[in-house]
Amino acid sequence: MKKILENQVPFPVGAESDNFTAALASALVIARGYTEETPYWCTQNRRYCVHCRPCGDHPLENHQGSIYHCLLTASTLAFGFDYPWDDSVDPHTLPGFSKGWRWDDEFVDAQARFAGFSWLRFDGTSAREEVLSAMKSSLDNGFPTLLRLENEMEWILAVGYDEDTIYGLDSQFHALSDQWHSVLRDAIVITGNTAPDMSCREFLERIAAALSYEENTALESVIMDTLDHVTAENAMDIAGMMNSINGVPIEARWHAAEGFAGADSLLCNICTDKEIHNRLKDVFYERYIKDGNEETHGIGWQIWGALGVGPGTGYDITPRSAELIMQQETQETLKRLFAKVFENDRAVCAEVQACLKQL
């Protein structure tokens, strides 16, 4: 017997740095029954897509991106300065994520309650036939499985089978090795669609807790103090530190703002009060992605510029970055820019807390 799920979206799509969230977003495109004909709300033009731009030729990718925006926001990963799977960071800048964290059940359950799906979980100790039977059953019903195999940091989707051959999807569609079970670390089997079961209050409380987390807010002082102690010996390391810190919010806060901008996104299923939704949409837009020099996405580009980082360097530091950060003018520029990033987070947090009081 053979079953291959349709409407597959290889991932990551565009600026998607969190592999698990990208995999889950692609899984939900399939699980929720999106097709090429499903209307897509364009946040830039504030209307349903009319194929006016090149992106209109890839509606399933657009839907996947919209889901990614919302999942990253609901998980709170959009509000830190690192990702919790990065073991080089300790402590993490988000609550509930300790060193060595690996997508625990509480995290997956919150995503399931937010997006509306049921799930089963297996690991490498589970019998091969048990895992295979569960995957095949869900695939027969139109639901993919998230798999973590020999690369413990990367997720793929099981999107089909032919007898006992499993077909996977990441950046491309391919058959898995017959020995997939011998390297299985994790399997999250989506078993069905359910009604979302996360209240707007819980959703907003999670965001407020992330933005006001002590390790998050303490990072501002760490950055300022570090920039006061740049030497020729540590310049390269400090440039790398600043670049790493900047790399998360420049992308992640943009995803959060895009999630609130969608008129029919997954966030709309949770934040149903139109007044509150509009208040949040406005503050996220103003502080995170509005065109100009004072919002976090634009500031991130200025930080990269101050470090001599950009597309030409693969967004990584170079020896010139060390030369630049040795200059007092660069140090003062970075202090000013990072201070604005934290100011924007405080403004968003204050509005989220105000909305909680209104609820």
N, C-alpha and C positions, 0 to 999 in steps of 0.2 A: 504494500500500500504506500502511496505517496501523497504528501501534502506540502504545498509551498504557499505561504501567505503572500497576499498581494499588497500593493501600495507601500513598498519598502522605501525608507529614506536612509541612505548611508549617512553615517555621522562620523565626526562632528560636522555641523553645518555652520559655516562662517566662524564668528568669534565665540566658540564654545569650548572653554578650557576645562570644564568639569566633565570627565568622561562618563561617570555614572548618570548624571543628569541628562547628558546628550543621548545616552542609550535609552533611558527611560522615556524621554521625549519621543524618540523614534518608535519605541514600543507602543506608546499611547496613540500615535497617529494610526497605527494598525488596529489597536484594541478598540478605539472609539469610532472606527469605521470611516475615517476621512478618505476622500477620493479626490481626484483631480477636479471634480465638479463642486466640491464643498466650498461655499463662499468663504473668502478670507478677508478679514478686516485689516485694511492698510492704515497703520497709525500715522504715517507721514502725511497721507492725503485725507485722512479722517473719513473714509468711505470704504465700501467693499471693493475689492480689486477689480479693475476694468482692464488689466493687462496693458497699462500705459508705460511701464518700464520693463527692463529686462527681467527683474525679479518676478514679474507676473507670469513668466513662462515656467515657473517652478512652484506651483501652489502648495504641493506637499511639503517642500522644504520650508516654505513660509509658515505653514501650520506647525511644523516641527519646531521652528524658531520661536513661535509664539508660546508653545507649551514650555519650551526651555526657559524663556523669560519668567514664566509664572512659577515653575518648579524651583528655580534657583531662589526666587523670592520667598516662597513658602517654607523652604528648608532653612532659611536665614543665611545660606552661603553667599548671598548677594551683599552681605553687610559686614564682612570681615576684611582683613588685610592679608589673609592667607587661606588656603584650602585645608581642611582637617586631615586629608590623606597625606599631606606633606609632612613627613616625620622630621624634616630639618628644622621645623618650627616648634618651639616649646617655651612657654605655653602658647596655645592657639588664641586668636583674637575673637573667638566666638564661644559662648557658653555651651557646655554639654559635649565638648569634643576633646578628649584627652589624647596624649601622644599614643600612637599605635592604633588609633581608631580605624575601624574598617566597616562602615555602613551597618551599624547595629540595628537590631529589630525596631527599636524606638524610632530611629530615623526613618526607616522604610515605612513603618506604620503611619507616621505623620504624613509622608508623601502620598500614601494610599488613601488616607482619610481626606486629604486636600483634593486630590485629583479624582478620586472615586474609582477604586479598583480593589479586588480581593486578591490574595496572594498566598502561596506556600513557599517554604524555604528549605533547601537541602544544602549539605556541605560534602566534603570529600569522604566523610565516614558513612554517608548514605549509600545503600546498595545501588549498583548501576541500574538494575531493572526497575527499582522503585523510582529513581529520578527519570529514567527514560519513559516509563509509563505515564508519569505525571506530565512531562513535557509533551508527549504525543497527544494525550487527552486534551490539553489546553490548545495545542496547535490545531487539532481537529475542530475546536470550537472558535478558532480565529484569534487566539491570544498567544503572543510570543513569550519567551523566557529570557531573562537576563542571566548571563553566565560570566563568571570570573574564573579563568583557567590558569595556565602556568605563569602568566604575567599578573601578579597579584594586584596591580594597580589599575588594570584595564578591564573593561566590561565589553562584552559582545552580546548580540541577540541571537537566540535560536529561532529561526523563522521558517523552518521546514524540515521535512525528513523524507527519506525514501528507504523503506524497510528500517534498518538500524543505522543508516547514515544520517547524520544531523547536518543541516545547512545553517551556517552562521552569517551574520551581517555586522560589519563595523564600517570601515571606509569602503568596503566592497562585499559582494555576495560570494560565499565560498563554502566548500564542504569542510567540515571539521575532521581532524584526524580520528581514526577509529579508536584511538587511545584517549579520547577526550576525558573520559571519566577518571583516568589515572592521574590527571593533573587538575581535577575539579577542586576548586576552593569554595565556590559559592554558586548557588542556583536560586534565583527568585522567579518562581513560576506565576505569571499572571493568570488567574483562574476565571475572572469575570469583571464586568463593569458594575459599580455600585453607585448609590447616591453619595455625593460628597458629605463628609461627616466631620468637618472642622468648622467651628463657629467663627464668625468675624472677630469676636473678642479674642479667641485663642490666637487667631492668625495675627492680629495686631499686637497682642502681648508678646508673641514670639519675636516680632520685628523690633519692638521697643527694648526687649531684653537684650537682643543682639547689639543694637546701637549704643546701649548704655552699659554694656558689659565692662567691668573694671579693667580687664586686660586690653580691651579695645581702646578705651579712653586713655589708659596709661601709655599707650604706644606714642601718643603725641609728644609726651615729655621725653621718652626714649629717643625719638627722632631728633628733637631739638638738642638734647645733651650730646648725642653722637656727633652731630654736625659741628659742635663746639670743640671737638677733639679729633679733628682730621689731621693726620700726619702723613709724611711720605711713605711710611711703612704700612699704614692701614688704609690708604686712600682707595685702593682697588677694592678692598673688602667692603668699605663703607659705600662706595658707588654701587656695588652689587646689592648691598642691603637696601638702599634707597630704590633701586630699580625693581627689586623683588616686591617691596611693599607697594609700590605704585602699580605694578602689573595687575593686581587683583581688583582694586576699586575702579580703575579706569574702564574695565570691562564689566565687572559685576554690577556696579551701580547703574550702568546703562541698561543692563538686562532688567533690573528692578523697575526702572522708569518706563521701559517699553511694556512691561507686564501690566502696569496700571493704565497705560494709554489705550490698550485694546478695549474696544466696545463690547466684545463678546468673548473675552479670554477666560481662562479657567478662574482667574481672580474674581470675575463678575459673579461666579456661582457662589462665592464665599462672601464677598463684600457687596451685598445686595442693596444697601442703603445708598441711593444715588448721591445724596448730598455729601456723605462721608467719602464715597468713592471719588467724587469730583475734587474734594479738598485734597485728598491724597494724590490724585493724578496731577494736580496743579503743583504741589510742593515737590513731588518727585521730578517733575519736568523742570521746574525752575532751578532746583538745586543740583540736579544730576546730569541733564542732557541739553538744556536750552542753549541755543547758539550764543556764544560770547566767551568771555575770559574768566568768569567767576563760577561756572558750574563744574562739577567734579570731572566729567569726561574731558572737557576742554583743558582743565588744569592738569590732568594726567599727561596730555600731550605736551604741555609746557614743561612738566617735570622731565619727561623724556628728552625734550630739547635741551634743557639745562645740563643733562648728563651726556649729551651727544649721542642719544639713542634714537632709533627709528627704523623704518623699513629697511634702510640700507645696511643696518647692523644686525638685522634679524631680531630687533627689539632687545638685544643683549648689549652689555657694556663692552667697551674696548679700552685699550690703554689711554686713549684720549679722555675717557670718562674720569680716570684717576687724575689726569692733569687738570681737568675742569673743576673737580670737586675740591682740589687743593686751593682754589681761588676763593677768597672771602666773599666776593660778589656772588659766586655760585652758591655758596653756603647760605647766604642771606636770602637769595632767591628761593632756594629749596625750603627754607624755614617758612617763608611767606606763603608759598604754594601749598605745602602740607598743612599749614594752619587753616587755610581756606577749606581744604578737604574735610578736616575735622569740624569746622564751623558748619559746613553743609550738612554733615551727619547729625549734628546737634539740632539744627533747624528741622530736619525731617523727623527726628525722634520726638521733638516737642509737638509737632503737628500730629503725629501718630498718638501720642499720649493724650492730646486734646480730643482727638476723635474717640479714644477709649472712654474718656469722661462723658462725652456726648452719648455713647452707647448706653 
